[in-house]
Amino acid sequence: MDWETLYKQRTTSAEEALKHISNGSRVVSGHAAGEPSYLLTVMSEHKEWYQDVEICHMVSLGKNEYCQKGMEGHFRHNALFVGANTKQAVSEGRGDYTPCFFYEVPRLFETEIPVDVALIMVTPPDQHGKVSLGVSVDYTRAAAKNAKIVIAQVNDQMPYTYGDSQMDVSEIDYFVEHSAPLPELKPAVLGDVEKAIGANCASLIHDGDTLQLGIGAIPDAVLLSLKGKKDLGIHSEMFSDGVVELVEAGVITNKKKELLPGKMVANFLMGSKRLYDFVDHNESVAMYPADFTNDPVVIAKNDHIVCINSSVQINLMGQACSESIGLKQISGTGGQVDFIRGASMAKNGIAILAMPSTAAKGKISKIVPLLDEGAAVTTSRNDIDYVVTEYGIAHLKGKTLRDRAKALIKIAHPDFRADLIQTFEERFHCPYEA
Ligand code: COA
């Protein structure tokens, strides 16, 4: 059968498609700006159709109606990354968190976390009967590949991307046409602290390096400090508007990359409409699944990779918690460790954890003697490499516990250094000499 006839036959209403989800099944939904929010909203509106349906995903930018109060018994959320709209459900017991590395998630959907139904968002089909997963290839492609049923929201506002982001119409069971703008992120507000951190990170970045950057104020501040560099490249889990600006300024050319030269590599994209327009049918953007982009062995093929991520709290040994406040899960491991390990395996790679020295408007030091009780160790002391705050750079790899503590105290906020020095002197039985 030709793809056009197949597409027509399989196109239906959300209600009809979603009736195929059975009680007790696991539904995996697409990631971040690629979340098929319309399908999830329609499911939630018809909660009485469902009993014990697990809804599993990583970053969500939607309303997450299915994990609000009143949905118990109908839906249960399984977070592989906790977001702003899901953290309350997880902390109040209406959802669960499953620890994982991002690079492993596609494989988990083949093995330990089998998928009954994948809810995805795609572009309308092109002239060859291929749809694109657009801004979310990450684990979404693997979820769709391994699911018993695939339901796609066809959104004509989803950018068409290349790389490994296309699926054949025949791989999807139900198409639900629904046009909606992709969620947009507001630009981060950059204060003096973020700008100082950005400048410190930029001092570790050289012409020709390949970058991995996360999202938020610190990555944006780093990008802002890179305007004088040349021939930078991108091999990242995701990227946002700051990268577009540097491409347009001629700073990011991807020319010097060892792996996929000329291409900006990512597994998902999140930003403003400017970003979504930039990546649409853009041959220089290559979207791949997370088991490729985030595989430390693949990352290590970029000889000069610089990875910049952030953290909640780091203790004086260099153990970093980047995903919880004590026992309260506020985000996830995501790709942090994937990239830190990839960078350490690369020829000249470096991995930076960059963060303000304090939280809670200066009341809490993020550099601490011990992690809070219950805090998850995201990046272990064996993996940690550079830590950057607005006060400077601490290079921890290969250093003794004593030298690590000294280096971290130097970049802690001055208001907290006396307490840290006291811990240092008690722990190491020697005076602290700056
Ligand atoms: N003690 C208490 N609270 C703290 C804290 C600390 N040491 N550090 C941060 N917080 C609070 C902040 O005050 C903020 O609270 P609010 O939401 O009530 O305002 C919250 O935790 C988030 O902190 P913030 O600094 O605003 O977060 P961010 O947006 O810069 O993100 C991480 C920082 C660490 C949460 C984020 O980088 C992350 O999730 N990392 C893990 C995943 C990762 O690295 N992935 C790879 C890159 S895509």
Boltz pocket constraint, residues with backbone or C-beta under 6 A from the ligand:
constraints:
  - pocket:
      binder: B
      contacts: [[A, 213], [A, 214], [A, 215], [A, 216], [A, 217], [A, 237], [A, 238], [A, 308], [A, 309], [A, 310], [A, 311], [A, 312], [A, 313], [A, 321], [A, 322], [A, 323], [A, 325], [A, 330], [A, 331], [A, 332], [A, 333], [A, 334], [A, 335], [A, 336], [A, 359], [A, 360], [A, 364], [A, 365], [A, 366]]
      max_distance: 6.0
